[in-house]
Amino acid sequence: MSFPKPTLDSLNILQLDNGRFHTSKDLVIPDNVILLFQPPYCPELNPIERLWSHLKQDLHWASFTTLYQFSKR
């Protein structure tokens, strides 16, 4: 999958969580970039959390003794 390269004419929206590492007093944000911060403690807005939820549904009660058993699940 390839994404279009940002240009000065494009509007770019970056979704960020409220992690401490996503803050900076010295950061210069171009006019065509919008930082969209998630509300605090909202894992349902984080796309990876939906993936983990989906994976855990199938593996929640499973117990594996070998990596091979896990990979064939």
PDB file of N, CA, C, O and CB in Angstrom:
ATOM      1  N   MET A   1       0.844  -1.169   0.000  1.00  0.00           N
ATOM      2  CA  MET A   1       0.000   0.000   0.000  1.00  0.00           C
ATOM      3  C   MET A   1       0.890   1.233   0.000  1.00  0.00           C
ATOM      4  O   MET A   1       1.830   1.329   0.789  1.00  0.00           O
ATOM      5  CB  MET A   1      -0.961  -0.003   1.213  1.00  0.00           C
ATOM      6  N   SER A   2       0.601   2.145  -0.859  1.00  0.00           N
ATOM      7  CA  SER A   2       1.372   3.390  -0.868  1.00  0.00           C
ATOM      8  C   SER A   2       0.438   4.561  -0.604  1.00  0.00           C
ATOM      9  O   SER A   2      -0.724   4.556  -1.008  1.00  0.00           O
ATOM     10  CB  SER A   2       2.118   3.577  -2.218  1.00  0.00           C
ATOM     11  N   PHE A   3       0.955   5.532   0.060  1.00  0.00           N
ATOM     12  CA  PHE A   3       0.185   6.719   0.395  1.00  0.00           C
ATOM     13  C   PHE A   3       0.683   7.879  -0.451  1.00  0.00           C
ATOM     14  O   PHE A   3       1.863   7.933  -0.799  1.00  0.00           O
ATOM     15  CB  PHE A   3       0.290   7.049   1.909  1.00  0.00           C
ATOM     16  N   PRO A   4      -0.201   8.804  -0.781  1.00  0.00           N
ATOM     17  CA  PRO A   4       0.256   9.964  -1.548  1.00  0.00           C
ATOM     18  C   PRO A   4       1.230  10.800  -0.728  1.00  0.00           C
ATOM     19  O   PRO A   4       1.094  10.917   0.490  1.00  0.00           O
ATOM     20  CB  PRO A   4      -0.939  10.824  -1.992  1.00  0.00           C
ATOM     21  N   LYS A   5       2.190  11.368  -1.395  1.00  0.00           N
ATOM     22  CA  LYS A   5       3.147  12.228  -0.711  1.00  0.00           C
ATOM     23  C   LYS A   5       2.455  13.533  -0.318  1.00  0.00           C
ATOM     24  O   LYS A   5       1.703  14.101  -1.109  1.00  0.00           O
ATOM     25  CB  LYS A   5       4.389  12.506  -1.611  1.00  0.00           C
ATOM     26  N   PRO A   6       2.706  14.004   0.894  1.00  0.00           N
ATOM     27  CA  PRO A   6       2.133  15.286   1.271  1.00  0.00           C
ATOM     28  C   PRO A   6       2.747  16.420   0.448  1.00  0.00           C
ATOM     29  O   PRO A   6       3.940  16.411   0.146  1.00  0.00           O
ATOM     30  CB  PRO A   6       2.339  15.542   2.768  1.00  0.00           C
ATOM     31  N   THR A   7       1.936  17.361   0.105  1.00  0.00           N
ATOM     32  CA  THR A   7       2.412  18.536  -0.615  1.00  0.00           C
ATOM     33  C   THR A   7       1.960  19.779   0.133  1.00  0.00           C
ATOM     34  O   THR A   7       1.175  19.691   1.077  1.00  0.00           O
ATOM     35  CB  THR A   7       1.894  18.549  -2.083  1.00  0.00           C
ATOM     36  N   LEU A   8       2.445  20.912  -0.281  1.00  0.00           N
ATOM     37  CA  LEU A   8       2.024  22.153   0.368  1.00  0.00           C
ATOM     38  C   LEU A   8       0.557  22.450   0.118  1.00  0.00           C
ATOM     39  O   LEU A   8      -0.061  23.199   0.874  1.00  0.00           O
ATOM     40  CB  LEU A   8       2.871  23.314  -0.117  1.00  0.00           C
ATOM     41  N   ASP A   9      -0.013  21.867  -0.943  1.00  0.00           N
ATOM     42  CA  ASP A   9      -1.423  22.091  -1.262  1.00  0.00           C
ATOM     43  C   ASP A   9      -2.360  21.145  -0.514  1.00  0.00           C
ATOM     44  O   ASP A   9      -3.571  21.364  -0.491  1.00  0.00           O
ATOM     45  CB  ASP A   9      -1.640  21.942  -2.747  1.00  0.00           C
ATOM     46  N   SER A  10      -1.812  20.102   0.092  1.00  0.00           N
ATOM     47  CA  SER A  10      -2.667  19.101   0.733  1.00  0.00           C
ATOM     48  C   SER A  10      -2.920  19.461   2.192  1.00  0.00           C
ATOM     49  O   SER A  10      -2.139  20.175   2.820  1.00  0.00           O
ATOM     50  CB  SER A  10      -2.030  17.705   0.635  1.00  0.00           C
ATOM     51  N   LEU A  11      -4.017  18.954   2.707  1.00  0.00           N
ATOM     52  CA  LEU A  11      -4.332  19.081   4.122  1.00  0.00           C
ATOM     53  C   LEU A  11      -4.030  17.728   4.755  1.00  0.00           C
ATOM     54  O   LEU A  11      -4.541  16.706   4.297  1.00  0.00           O
ATOM     55  CB  LEU A  11      -5.836  19.519   4.357  1.00  0.00           C
ATOM     56  N   ASN A  12      -3.215  17.709   5.790  1.00  0.00           N
ATOM     57  CA  ASN A  12      -2.773  16.469   6.424  1.00  0.00           C
ATOM     58  C   ASN A  12      -3.212  16.457   7.875  1.00  0.00           C
ATOM     59  O   ASN A  12      -2.889  17.370   8.634  1.00  0.00           O
ATOM     60  CB  ASN A  12      -1.241  16.309   6.321  1.00  0.00           C
ATOM     61  N   ILE A  13      -3.952  15.419   8.264  1.00  0.00           N
ATOM     62  CA  ILE A  13      -4.448  15.286   9.633  1.00  0.00           C
ATOM     63  C   ILE A  13      -3.733  14.111  10.282  1.00  0.00           C
ATOM     64  O   ILE A  13      -3.750  12.996   9.759  1.00  0.00           O
ATOM     65  CB  ILE A  13      -6.004  15.089   9.663  1.00  0.00           C
ATOM     66  N   LEU A  14      -3.111  14.366  11.415  1.00  0.00           N
ATOM     67  CA  LEU A  14      -2.422  13.324  12.168  1.00  0.00           C
ATOM     68  C   LEU A  14      -3.186  13.067  13.451  1.00  0.00           C
ATOM     69  O   LEU A  14      -3.388  13.978  14.253  1.00  0.00           O
ATOM     70  CB  LEU A  14      -0.952  13.721  12.469  1.00  0.00           C
ATOM     71  N   GLN A  15      -3.610  11.826  13.646  1.00  0.00           N
ATOM     72  CA  GLN A  15      -4.304  11.467  14.880  1.00  0.00           C
ATOM     73  C   GLN A  15      -3.283  10.978  15.889  1.00  0.00           C
ATOM     74  O   GLN A  15      -2.500  10.071  15.605  1.00  0.00           O
ATOM     75  CB  GLN A  15      -5.392  10.386  14.625  1.00  0.00           C
ATOM     76  N   LEU A  16      -3.295  11.583  17.068  1.00  0.00           N
ATOM     77  CA  LEU A  16      -2.336  11.257  18.119  1.00  0.00           C
ATOM     78  C   LEU A  16      -3.077  10.967  19.411  1.00  0.00           C
ATOM     79  O   LEU A  16      -4.142  11.526  19.671  1.00  0.00           O
ATOM     80  CB  LEU A  16      -1.321  12.404  18.320  1.00  0.00           C
ATOM     81  N   ASP A  17      -2.498  10.086  20.218  1.00  0.00           N
ATOM     82  CA  ASP A  17      -3.065   9.935  21.550  1.00  0.00           C
ATOM     83  C   ASP A  17      -2.471  11.038  22.431  1.00  0.00           C
ATOM     84  O   ASP A  17      -1.686  11.858  21.956  1.00  0.00           O
ATOM     85  CB  ASP A  17      -2.777   8.502  22.142  1.00  0.00           C
ATOM     86  N   ASN A  18      -2.836  11.054  23.677  1.00  0.00           N
ATOM     87  CA  ASN A  18      -2.348  12.110  24.568  1.00  0.00           C
ATOM     88  C   ASN A  18      -1.109  11.677  25.339  1.00  0.00           C
ATOM     89  O   ASN A  18      -0.903  12.095  26.478  1.00  0.00           O
ATOM     90  CB  ASN A  18      -3.439  12.521  25.542  1.00  0.00           C
ATOM     91  N   GLY A  19      -0.280  10.834  24.712  1.00  0.00           N
ATOM     92  CA  GLY A  19       0.969  10.419  25.347  1.00  0.00           C
ATOM     93  C   GLY A  19       1.884  11.605  25.583  1.00  0.00           C
ATOM     94  O   GLY A  19       1.902  12.558  24.804  1.00  0.00           O
ATOM     95  N   ARG A  20       2.636  11.536  26.656  1.00  0.00           N
ATOM     96  CA  ARG A  20       3.550  12.640  26.981  1.00  0.00           C
ATOM     97  C   ARG A  20       4.573  12.870  25.887  1.00  0.00           C
ATOM     98  O   ARG A  20       5.066  13.986  25.720  1.00  0.00           O
ATOM     99  CB  ARG A  20       4.264  12.365  28.294  1.00  0.00           C
ATOM    100  N   PHE A  21       4.895  11.827  25.140  1.00  0.00           N
ATOM    101  CA  PHE A  21       5.897  11.948  24.083  1.00  0.00           C
ATOM    102  C   PHE A  21       5.338  12.641  22.852  1.00  0.00           C
ATOM    103  O   PHE A  21       6.091  12.880  21.907  1.00  0.00           O
ATOM    104  CB  PHE A  21       6.428  10.578  23.703  1.00  0.00           C
ATOM    105  N   HIS A  22       4.048  12.978  22.816  1.00  0.00           N
ATOM    106  CA  HIS A  22       3.454  13.693  21.691  1.00  0.00           C
ATOM    107  C   HIS A  22       3.317  15.184  21.972  1.00  0.00           C
ATOM    108  O   HIS A  22       2.493  15.861  21.357  1.00  0.00           O
ATOM    109  CB  HIS A  22       2.097  13.105  21.359  1.00  0.00           C
ATOM    110  N   THR A  23       4.105  15.685  22.881  1.00  0.00           N
ATOM    111  CA  THR A  23       4.079  17.117  23.182  1.00  0.00           C
ATOM    112  C   THR A  23       5.473  17.699  23.042  1.00  0.00           C
ATOM    113  O   THR A  23       6.474  17.031  23.297  1.00  0.00           O
ATOM    114  CB  THR A  23       3.530  17.373  24.602  1.00  0.00           C
ATOM    115  N   SER A  24       5.516  18.939  22.636  1.00  0.00           N
ATOM    116  CA  SER A  24       6.796  19.639  22.506  1.00  0.00           C
ATOM    117  C   SER A  24       6.526  21.136  22.442  1.00  0.00           C
ATOM    118  O   SER A  24       5.594  21.582  21.773  1.00  0.00           O
ATOM    119  CB  SER A  24       7.582  19.159  21.240  1.00  0.00           C
ATOM    120  N   LYS A  25       7.336  21.893  23.132  1.00  0.00           N
ATOM    121  CA  LYS A  25       7.206  23.346  23.080  1.00  0.00           C
ATOM    122  C   LYS A  25       7.886  23.923  21.846  1.00  0.00           C
ATOM    123  O   LYS A  25       7.585  25.041  21.428  1.00  0.00           O
ATOM    124  CB  LYS A  25       7.791  23.975  24.337  1.00  0.00           C
ATOM    125  N   ASP A  26       8.811  23.151  21.261  1.00  0.00           N
ATOM    126  CA  ASP A  26       9.606  23.643  20.140  1.00  0.00           C
ATOM    127  C   ASP A  26       9.131  23.136  18.778  1.00  0.00           C
ATOM    128  O   ASP A  26       9.748  23.444  17.758  1.00  0.00           O
ATOM    129  CB  ASP A  26      11.036  23.256  20.338  1.00  0.00           C
ATOM    130  N   LEU A  27       8.063  22.378  18.749  1.00  0.00           N
ATOM    131  CA  LEU A  27       7.584  21.796  17.500  1.00  0.00           C
ATOM    132  C   LEU A  27       6.949  22.863  16.612  1.00  0.00           C
ATOM    133  O   LEU A  27       6.087  23.620  17.057  1.00  0.00           O
ATOM    134  CB  LEU A  27       6.579  20.675  17.783  1.00  0.00           C
ATOM    135  N   VAL A  28       7.377  22.913  15.371  1.00  0.00           N
ATOM    136  CA  VAL A  28       6.798  23.834  14.397  1.00  0.00           C
ATOM    137  C   VAL A  28       5.903  23.010  13.484  1.00  0.00           C
ATOM    138  O   VAL A  28       6.376  22.111  12.789  1.00  0.00           O
ATOM    139  CB  VAL A  28       7.910  24.602  13.581  1.00  0.00           C
ATOM    140  N   ILE A  29       4.617  23.317  13.486  1.00  0.00           N
ATOM    141  CA  ILE A  29       3.650  22.569  12.694  1.00  0.00           C
ATOM    142  C   ILE A  29       3.277  23.398  11.475  1.00  0.00           C
ATOM    143  O   ILE A  29       2.807  24.526  11.617  1.00  0.00           O
ATOM    144  CB  ILE A  29       2.390  22.210  13.532  1.00  0.00           C
ATOM    145  N   PRO A  30       3.480  22.853  10.278  1.00  0.00           N
ATOM    146  CA  PRO A  30       3.122  23.593   9.069  1.00  0.00           C
ATOM    147  C   PRO A  30       1.622  23.904   9.028  1.00  0.00           C
ATOM    148  O   PRO A  30       0.823  23.230   9.679  1.00  0.00           O
ATOM    149  CB  PRO A  30       3.529  22.797   7.822  1.00  0.00           C
ATOM    150  N   ASP A  31       1.256  24.912   8.272  1.00  0.00           N
ATOM    151  CA  ASP A  31      -0.142  25.331   8.185  1.00  0.00           C
ATOM    152  C   ASP A  31      -1.060  24.258   7.601  1.00  0.00           C
ATOM    153  O   ASP A  31      -2.261  24.259   7.871  1.00  0.00           O
ATOM    154  CB  ASP A  31      -0.242  26.578   7.353  1.00  0.00           C
ATOM    155  N   ASN A  32      -0.513  23.356   6.816  1.00  0.00           N
ATOM    156  CA  ASN A  32      -1.361  22.342   6.188  1.00  0.00           C
ATOM    157  C   ASN A  32      -1.407  21.038   6.996  1.00  0.00           C
ATOM    158  O   ASN A  32      -1.840  20.008   6.480  1.00  0.00           O
ATOM    159  CB  ASN A  32      -0.865  22.054   4.778  1.00  0.00           C
ATOM    160  N   VAL A  33      -0.962  21.078   8.261  1.00  0.00           N
ATOM    161  CA  VAL A  33      -1.003  19.907   9.132  1.00  0.00           C
ATOM    162  C   VAL A  33      -1.876  20.227  10.345  1.00  0.00           C
ATOM    163  O   VAL A  33      -1.701  21.252  11.004  1.00  0.00           O
ATOM    164  CB  VAL A  33       0.436  19.483   9.573  1.00  0.00           C
ATOM    165  N   ILE A  34      -2.808  19.334  10.622  1.00  0.00           N
ATOM    166  CA  ILE A  34      -3.678  19.463  11.786  1.00  0.00           C
ATOM    167  C   ILE A  34      -3.390  18.287  12.704  1.00  0.00           C
ATOM    168  O   ILE A  34      -3.431  17.136  12.272  1.00  0.00           O
ATOM    169  CB  ILE A  34      -5.194  19.512  11.376  1.00  0.00           C
ATOM    170  N   LEU A  35      -3.099  18.569  13.967  1.00  0.00           N
ATOM    171  CA  LEU A  35      -2.908  17.519  14.957  1.00  0.00           C
ATOM    172  C   LEU A  35      -4.240  17.291  15.656  1.00  0.00           C
ATOM    173  O   LEU A  35      -4.796  18.202  16.269  1.00  0.00           O
ATOM    174  CB  LEU A  35      -1.782  17.892  15.982  1.00  0.00           C
ATOM    175  N   LEU A  36      -4.739  16.083  15.559  1.00  0.00           N
ATOM    176  CA  LEU A  36      -6.019  15.713  16.158  1.00  0.00           C
ATOM    177  C   LEU A  36      -5.733  14.786  17.329  1.00  0.00           C
ATOM    178  O   LEU A  36      -5.383  13.622  17.133  1.00  0.00           O
ATOM    179  CB  LEU A  36      -6.971  15.031  15.112  1.00  0.00           C
ATOM    180  N   PHE A  37      -5.881  15.300  18.545  1.00  0.00           N
ATOM    181  CA  PHE A  37      -5.582  14.520  19.737  1.00  0.00           C
ATOM    182  C   PHE A  37      -6.821  13.781  20.216  1.00  0.00           C
ATOM    183  O   PHE A  37      -7.911  14.349  20.287  1.00  0.00           O
ATOM    184  CB  PHE A  37      -5.037  15.419  20.846  1.00  0.00           C
ATOM    185  N   GLN A  38      -6.637  12.509  20.543  1.00  0.00           N
ATOM    186  CA  GLN A  38      -7.721  11.712  21.109  1.00  0.00           C
ATOM    187  C   GLN A  38      -7.985  12.183  22.530  1.00  0.00           C
ATOM    188  O   GLN A  38      -7.083  12.692  23.194  1.00  0.00           O
ATOM    189  CB  GLN A  38      -7.378  10.194  21.082  1.00  0.00           C
ATOM    190  N   PRO A  39      -9.212  12.018  22.998  1.00  0.00           N
ATOM    191  CA  PRO A  39      -9.468  12.298  24.415  1.00  0.00           C
ATOM    192  C   PRO A  39      -8.668  11.316  25.278  1.00  0.00           C
ATOM    193  O   PRO A  39      -8.377  10.205  24.835  1.00  0.00           O
ATOM    194  CB  PRO A  39     -10.997  12.199  24.737  1.00  0.00           C
ATOM    195  N   PRO A  40      -8.312  11.711  26.496  1.00  0.00           N
ATOM    196  CA  PRO A  40      -7.545  10.804  27.349  1.00  0.00           C
ATOM    197  C   PRO A  40      -8.357   9.566  27.719  1.00  0.00           C
ATOM    198  O   PRO A  40      -9.577   9.631  27.870  1.00  0.00           O
ATOM    199  CB  PRO A  40      -7.089  11.527  28.616  1.00  0.00           C
ATOM    200  N   TYR A  41      -7.673   8.459  27.860  1.00  0.00           N
ATOM    201  CA  TYR A  41      -8.260   7.196  28.299  1.00  0.00           C
ATOM    202  C   TYR A  41      -9.398   6.727  27.389  1.00  0.00           C
ATOM    203  O   TYR A  41     -10.455   6.319  27.869  1.00  0.00           O
ATOM    204  CB  TYR A  41      -8.768   7.334  29.718  1.00  0.00           C
ATOM    205  N   CYS A  42      -9.180   6.786  26.104  1.00  0.00           N
ATOM    206  CA  CYS A  42     -10.178   6.336  25.127  1.00  0.00           C
ATOM    207  C   CYS A  42      -9.564   5.292  24.191  1.00  0.00           C
ATOM    208  O   CYS A  42      -9.357   5.574  23.011  1.00  0.00           O
ATOM    209  CB  CYS A  42     -10.728   7.540  24.310  1.00  0.00           C
ATOM    210  N   PRO A  43      -9.272   4.100  24.696  1.00  0.00           N
ATOM    211  CA  PRO A  43      -8.646   3.096  23.844  1.00  0.00           C
ATOM    212  C   PRO A  43      -9.528   2.678  22.674  1.00  0.00           C
ATOM    213  O   PRO A  43      -9.024   2.182  21.666  1.00  0.00           O
ATOM    214  CB  PRO A  43      -8.290   1.886  24.663  1.00  0.00           C
ATOM    215  N   GLU A  44     -10.852   2.875  22.796  1.00  0.00           N
ATOM    216  CA  GLU A  44     -11.742   2.494  21.690  1.00  0.00           C
ATOM    217  C   GLU A  44     -11.525   3.350  20.449  1.00  0.00           C
ATOM    218  O   GLU A  44     -11.969   2.978  19.362  1.00  0.00           O
ATOM    219  CB  GLU A  44     -13.192   2.597  22.128  1.00  0.00           C
ATOM    220  N   LEU A  45     -10.854   4.485  20.589  1.00  0.00           N
ATOM    221  CA  LEU A  45     -10.554   5.339  19.437  1.00  0.00           C
ATOM    222  C   LEU A  45      -9.231   4.971  18.775  1.00  0.00           C
ATOM    223  O   LEU A  45      -8.919   5.465  17.691  1.00  0.00           O
ATOM    224  CB  LEU A  45     -10.523   6.795  19.862  1.00  0.00           C
ATOM    225  N   ASN A  46      -8.469   4.123  19.410  1.00  0.00           N
ATOM    226  CA  ASN A  46      -7.172   3.722  18.869  1.00  0.00           C
ATOM    227  C   ASN A  46      -7.367   2.474  18.011  1.00  0.00           C
ATOM    228  O   ASN A  46      -7.772   1.437  18.536  1.00  0.00           O
ATOM    229  CB  ASN A  46      -6.138   3.459  20.014  1.00  0.00           C
ATOM    230  N   PRO A  47      -7.093   2.541  16.714  1.00  0.00           N
ATOM    231  CA  PRO A  47      -7.358   1.401  15.824  1.00  0.00           C
ATOM    232  C   PRO A  47      -6.683   0.101  16.253  1.00  0.00           C
ATOM    233  O   PRO A  47      -7.256  -0.970  16.054  1.00  0.00           O
ATOM    234  CB  PRO A  47      -6.914   1.740  14.437  1.00  0.00           C
ATOM    235  N   ILE A  48      -5.489   0.160  16.831  1.00  0.00           N
ATOM    236  CA  ILE A  48      -4.805  -1.077  17.223  1.00  0.00           C
ATOM    237  C   ILE A  48      -5.550  -1.783  18.345  1.00  0.00           C
ATOM    238  O   ILE A  48      -5.477  -3.007  18.455  1.00  0.00           O
ATOM    239  CB  ILE A  48      -3.366  -0.781  17.657  1.00  0.00           C
ATOM    240  N   GLU A  49      -6.263  -1.037  19.179  1.00  0.00           N
ATOM    241  CA  GLU A  49      -7.018  -1.653  20.264  1.00  0.00           C
ATOM    242  C   GLU A  49      -8.143  -2.528  19.718  1.00  0.00           C
ATOM    243  O   GLU A  49      -8.460  -3.567  20.297  1.00  0.00           O
ATOM    244  CB  GLU A  49      -7.589  -0.578  21.195  1.00  0.00           C
ATOM    245  N   ARG A  50      -8.744  -2.112  18.611  1.00  0.00           N
ATOM    246  CA  ARG A  50      -9.792  -2.940  17.996  1.00  0.00           C
ATOM    247  C   ARG A  50      -9.202  -4.239  17.468  1.00  0.00           C
ATOM    248  O   ARG A  50      -9.843  -5.287  17.548  1.00  0.00           O
ATOM    249  CB  ARG A  50     -10.497  -2.175  16.854  1.00  0.00           C
ATOM    250  N   LEU A  51      -7.991  -4.182  16.931  1.00  0.00           N
ATOM    251  CA  LEU A  51      -7.330  -5.398  16.458  1.00  0.00           C
ATOM    252  C   LEU A  51      -7.049  -6.333  17.628  1.00  0.00           C
ATOM    253  O   LEU A  51      -7.321  -7.531  17.544  1.00  0.00           O
ATOM    254  CB  LEU A  51      -6.019  -5.054  15.718  1.00  0.00           C
ATOM    255  N   TRP A  52      -6.500  -5.789  18.730  1.00  0.00           N
ATOM    256  CA  TRP A  52      -6.220  -6.639  19.888  1.00  0.00           C
ATOM    257  C   TRP A  52      -7.498  -7.275  20.399  1.00  0.00           C
ATOM    258  O   TRP A  52      -7.500  -8.452  20.760  1.00  0.00           O
ATOM    259  CB  TRP A  52      -5.547  -5.832  21.006  1.00  0.00           C
ATOM    260  N   SER A  53      -8.568  -6.529  20.435  1.00  0.00           N
ATOM    261  CA  SER A  53      -9.849  -7.064  20.892  1.00  0.00           C
ATOM    262  C   SER A  53     -10.289  -8.234  20.016  1.00  0.00           C
ATOM    263  O   SER A  53     -10.744  -9.259  20.524  1.00  0.00           O
ATOM    264  CB  SER A  53     -10.925  -5.965  20.888  1.00  0.00           C
ATOM    265  N   HIS A  54     -10.154  -8.082  18.713  1.00  0.00           N
ATOM    266  CA  HIS A  54     -10.522  -9.144  17.776  1.00  0.00           C
ATOM    267  C   HIS A  54      -9.650 -10.381  17.986  1.00  0.00           C
ATOM    268  O   HIS A  54     -10.160 -11.501  18.015  1.00  0.00           O
ATOM    269  CB  HIS A  54     -10.397  -8.647  16.326  1.00  0.00           C
ATOM    270  N   LEU A  55      -8.348 -10.186  18.132  1.00  0.00           N
ATOM    271  CA  LEU A  55      -7.443 -11.319  18.330  1.00  0.00           C
ATOM    272  C   LEU A  55      -7.711 -12.031  19.651  1.00  0.00           C
ATOM    273  O   LEU A  55      -7.645 -13.258  19.718  1.00  0.00           O
ATOM    274  CB  LEU A  55      -5.993 -10.850  18.280  1.00  0.00           C
ATOM    275  N   LYS A  56      -8.007 -11.284  20.682  1.00  0.00           N
ATOM    276  CA  LYS A  56      -8.233 -11.879  21.998  1.00  0.00           C
ATOM    277  C   LYS A  56      -9.502 -12.713  22.045  1.00  0.00           C
ATOM    278  O   LYS A  56      -9.594 -13.640  22.849  1.00  0.00           O
ATOM    279  CB  LYS A  56      -8.298 -10.799  23.050  1.00  0.00           C
ATOM    280  N   GLN A  57     -10.482 -12.409  21.205  1.00  0.00           N
ATOM    281  CA  GLN A  57     -11.716 -13.202  21.189  1.00  0.00           C
ATOM    282  C   GLN A  57     -11.423 -14.660  20.863  1.00  0.00           C
ATOM    283  O   GLN A  57     -12.013 -15.559  21.462  1.00  0.00           O
ATOM    284  CB  GLN A  57     -12.713 -12.627  20.173  1.00  0.00           C
ATOM    285  N   ASP A  58     -10.524 -14.901  19.925  1.00  0.00           N
ATOM    286  CA  ASP A  58     -10.211 -16.265  19.521  1.00  0.00           C
ATOM    287  C   ASP A  58      -9.196 -16.934  20.437  1.00  0.00           C
ATOM    288  O   ASP A  58      -9.174 -18.161  20.528  1.00  0.00           O
ATOM    289  CB  ASP A  58      -9.695 -16.272  18.111  1.00  0.00           C
ATOM    290  N   LEU A  59      -8.367 -16.169  21.109  1.00  0.00           N
ATOM    291  CA  LEU A  59      -7.279 -16.744  21.881  1.00  0.00           C
ATOM    292  C   LEU A  59      -7.513 -16.696  23.391  1.00  0.00           C
ATOM    293  O   LEU A  59      -6.710 -17.222  24.162  1.00  0.00           O
ATOM    294  CB  LEU A  59      -6.007 -16.035  21.551  1.00  0.00           C
ATOM    295  N   HIS A  60      -8.585 -16.081  23.804  1.00  0.00           N
ATOM    296  CA  HIS A  60      -8.801 -15.811  25.227  1.00  0.00           C
ATOM    297  C   HIS A  60      -8.702 -17.076  26.082  1.00  0.00           C
ATOM    298  O   HIS A  60      -8.020 -17.075  27.107  1.00  0.00           O
ATOM    299  CB  HIS A  60     -10.161 -15.163  25.430  1.00  0.00           C
ATOM    300  N   TRP A  61      -9.363 -18.131  25.677  1.00  0.00           N
ATOM    301  CA  TRP A  61      -9.373 -19.341  26.485  1.00  0.00           C
ATOM    302  C   TRP A  61      -8.439 -20.416  25.937  1.00  0.00           C
ATOM    303  O   TRP A  61      -8.422 -21.531  26.458  1.00  0.00           O
ATOM    304  CB  TRP A  61     -10.776 -19.885  26.576  1.00  0.00           C
ATOM    305  N   ALA A  62      -7.672 -20.113  24.914  1.00  0.00           N
ATOM    306  CA  ALA A  62      -6.783 -21.099  24.321  1.00  0.00           C
ATOM    307  C   ALA A  62      -5.485 -21.198  25.120  1.00  0.00           C
ATOM    308  O   ALA A  62      -4.982 -20.206  25.646  1.00  0.00           O
ATOM    309  CB  ALA A  62      -6.487 -20.742  22.857  1.00  0.00           C
ATOM    310  N   SER A  63      -4.965 -22.398  25.196  1.00  0.00           N
ATOM    311  CA  SER A  63      -3.691 -22.630  25.857  1.00  0.00           C
ATOM    312  C   SER A  63      -2.815 -23.449  24.915  1.00  0.00           C
ATOM    313  O   SER A  63      -3.243 -24.485  24.406  1.00  0.00           O
ATOM    314  CB  SER A  63      -3.883 -23.356  27.233  1.00  0.00           C
ATOM    315  N   PHE A  64      -1.613 -22.992  24.688  1.00  0.00           N
ATOM    316  CA  PHE A  64      -0.716 -23.649  23.754  1.00  0.00           C
ATOM    317  C   PHE A  64       0.550 -24.081  24.471  1.00  0.00           C
ATOM    318  O   PHE A  64       1.076 -23.361  25.319  1.00  0.00           O
ATOM    319  CB  PHE A  64      -0.380 -22.725  22.577  1.00  0.00           C
ATOM    320  N   THR A  65       1.025 -25.255  24.124  1.00  0.00           N
ATOM    321  CA  THR A  65       2.276 -25.737  24.721  1.00  0.00           C
ATOM    322  C   THR A  65       3.461 -25.510  23.796  1.00  0.00           C
ATOM    323  O   THR A  65       4.611 -25.536  24.233  1.00  0.00           O
ATOM    324  CB  THR A  65       2.164 -27.220  25.061  1.00  0.00           C
ATOM    325  N   THR A  66       3.174 -25.285  22.508  1.00  0.00           N
ATOM    326  CA  THR A  66       4.261 -25.024  21.564  1.00  0.00           C
ATOM    327  C   THR A  66       3.902 -23.854  20.662  1.00  0.00           C
ATOM    328  O   THR A  66       2.726 -23.530  20.492  1.00  0.00           O
ATOM    329  CB  THR A  66       4.567 -26.278  20.720  1.00  0.00           C
ATOM    330  N   LEU A  67       4.908 -23.229  20.091  1.00  0.00           N
ATOM    331  CA  LEU A  67       4.700 -22.144  19.152  1.00  0.00           C
ATOM    332  C   LEU A  67       4.013 -22.653  17.906  1.00  0.00           C
ATOM    333  O   LEU A  67       3.232 -21.929  17.288  1.00  0.00           O
ATOM    334  CB  LEU A  67       6.021 -21.477  18.795  1.00  0.00           C
ATOM    335  N   TYR A  68       4.292 -23.899  17.524  1.00  0.00           N
ATOM    336  CA  TYR A  68       3.657 -24.495  16.338  1.00  0.00           C
ATOM    337  C   TYR A  68       2.141 -24.573  16.526  1.00  0.00           C
ATOM    338  O   TYR A  68       1.394 -24.249  15.602  1.00  0.00           O
ATOM    339  CB  TYR A  68       4.236 -25.909  16.061  1.00  0.00           C
ATOM    340  N   GLN A  69       1.679 -24.991  17.691  1.00  0.00           N
ATOM    341  CA  GLN A  69       0.237 -25.045  17.953  1.00  0.00           C
ATOM    342  C   GLN A  69      -0.388 -23.667  17.838  1.00  0.00           C
ATOM    343  O   GLN A  69      -1.471 -23.506  17.277  1.00  0.00           O
ATOM    344  CB  GLN A  69      -0.036 -25.629  19.343  1.00  0.00           C
ATOM    345  N   PHE A  70       0.301 -22.684  18.372  1.00  0.00           N
ATOM    346  CA  PHE A  70      -0.208 -21.308  18.301  1.00  0.00           C
ATOM    347  C   PHE A  70      -0.318 -20.832  16.846  1.00  0.00           C
ATOM    348  O   PHE A  70      -1.314 -20.217  16.464  1.00  0.00           O
ATOM    349  CB  PHE A  70       0.709 -20.358  19.099  1.00  0.00           C
ATOM    350  N   SER A  71       0.697 -21.118  16.050  1.00  0.00           N
ATOM    351  CA  SER A  71       0.715 -20.623  14.671  1.00  0.00           C
ATOM    352  C   SER A  71      -0.327 -21.319  13.795  1.00  0.00           C
ATOM    353  O   SER A  71      -0.726 -20.768  12.769  1.00  0.00           O
ATOM    354  CB  SER A  71       2.100 -20.811  14.068  1.00  0.00           C
ATOM    355  N   LYS A  72      -0.769 -22.501  14.172  1.00  0.00           N
ATOM    356  CA  LYS A  72      -1.773 -23.239  13.380  1.00  0.00           C
ATOM    357  C   LYS A  72      -3.183 -22.930  13.853  1.00  0.00           C
ATOM    358  O   LYS A  72      -4.135 -23.474  13.294  1.00  0.00           O
ATOM    359  CB  LYS A  72      -1.519 -24.753  13.461  1.00  0.00           C
ATOM    360  N   ARG A  73      -3.351 -22.121  14.811  1.00  0.00           N
ATOM    361  CA  ARG A  73      -4.663 -21.757  15.345  1.00  0.00           C
ATOM    362  C   ARG A  73      -5.469 -21.022  14.338  1.00  0.00           C
ATOM    363  O   ARG A  73      -6.604 -20.637  14.617  1.00  0.00           O
ATOM    364  CB  ARG A  73      -4.529 -20.927  16.585  1.00  0.00           C
TER     365      ARG A  73
END
